Amino acid sequence: MAYIILNRSNFYHNLSQIALKTGSLDKIAIVLKDNAYGHGTILMARLASEFGISKAVVRNYQEALVIEQYFDDIIILGGEIHPKPNLSYAINSIETLKTAPTDTRIELKIDTGMHRNGIGAAQLPEALSLIEKHGHRLTGLMTHFRSADELGSELFWQQKEFEKTKMIVRRAGFKDIRIHSCNSAALLRSHNFKEDIVRAGIAAYGIYQFPKGFDAVDLKPVLSLHARRVSSRNLGKGAKVGYGGDFTAPSDMRISTYDLGYGDGWRRGSSAKPYTTPDGASFLGRVSMDFVALEGDKEEICIMNDARIAAEHFGTISYETTTALSAEIPRTVI
Ligand SMILES: *Cc1c(COP(=O)(O)O)cnc(C)c1O
């Protein structure tokens, strides 16, 4: 099977870059949702905790249980609520506030304009009275930006909305509430970060795609994907390779099959626009469920060492490229 290598020093480099922006490691909540963006939840949790990160963000309670031993404080973005002193739950709707068990630690999510999840400013008084009435504890106030990665005023407009809700919550008498609005993009474009935590995902994995016009921060990809040779053969000129015979040998050549395919979460793509590895080898013909073909007969090849480049090739974003990689692929840390 193909395999993944996780580069510890690159990860620590990225976390240090993030810490330069936040001012301390303590303000970083590492986002480990969805198998740590395909990197592997437990390995990344362990590395982050060894580096001194004490907070994490996950998708649901099940993911939290997997990493609980590594962090003091975990924010859960959705799903079923099981109150525990080390877990706090992002509340995405008024209904959830009504049904959450008593004693839930709540990170109230404010919808400041993305209109995906959260409570609008108009519902805030109701939300706050539900929190008191049901005996919950308000631990944080959060929002998420819809276009932190685009130049323009939208981010600032959402920030203003968020300021208003902070005032309302303070006036209502809630204290010791942590404030967080930034993902990677919002943090990287801020020049004086003043909030209590950042929810950092893609930048920590080193595959944030800086839009034009942003000051680029030096980030290094953590994940690389490799495949092993399964078999080799010599082809005569004109021989066709793979399903549909989409590749025709332009001359006599030696080719090999490697153990990666779309069954592993790699994109099938189009054989008319073949993917090229970092060493410059183009995929020959169609990608199969478990195999790809390349010229030559090297025992092992690097398929991808920067998900941003693969994402660009496939017309998607680096988040999708790594998150899609099967959890079954063996991962090792170097
Ligand atoms: C996934 C997610 C993040 C992390 O975003 P990045 O762009 O990967 O830094 C932050 N906040 C919320 C609510 C998220 O869902």
The ligand as an SDF file (V2000), in Angstrom:
LIG
                    3D

 15 15  0  0  0  0  0  0  0  0999 V2000
  -12.0560   23.9650   10.1770 C   0  0  0  0  0  0  0  0  0  0  0  0
  -12.2910   25.1510   11.0100 C   0  0  0  0  0  0  0  0  0  0  0  0
  -11.2260   25.9920   11.3820 C   0  0  0  0  0  0  0  0  0  0  0  0
   -9.8250   25.8470   10.8350 C   0  0  0  0  0  0  0  0  0  0  0  0
   -9.7040   26.4820    9.5930 O   0  0  0  0  0  0  0  0  0  0  0  0
   -8.3060   26.5740    8.8070 P   0  0  0  0  0  0  0  0  0  0  0  0
   -8.6290   27.3670    7.6210 O   0  0  0  0  0  0  0  0  0  0  0  0
   -7.9300   25.1630    8.4730 O   0  0  0  0  0  0  0  0  0  0  0  0
   -7.3140   27.2030    9.7190 O   0  0  0  0  0  0  0  0  0  0  0  0
  -11.4990   27.0320   12.2660 C   0  0  0  0  0  0  0  0  0  0  0  0
  -12.7430   27.2350   12.7490 N   0  0  0  0  0  0  0  0  0  0  0  0
  -13.7960   26.4570   12.3950 C   0  0  0  0  0  0  0  0  0  0  0  0
  -15.1270   26.7390   12.9600 C   0  0  0  0  0  0  0  0  0  0  0  0
  -13.5990   25.4020   11.5060 C   0  0  0  0  0  0  0  0  0  0  0  0
  -14.6460   24.6570   11.1410 O   0  0  0  0  0  0  0  0  0  0  0  0
  1  2  1  0
  2  3  1  0
  2 14  2  0
  3  4  1  0
  3 10  2  0
  4  5  1  0
  5  6  1  0
  6  7  2  0
  6  8  1  0
  6  9  1  0
 10 11  1  0
 11 12  2  0
 12 13  1  0
 12 14  1  0
 14 15  1  0
M  END
$$$$
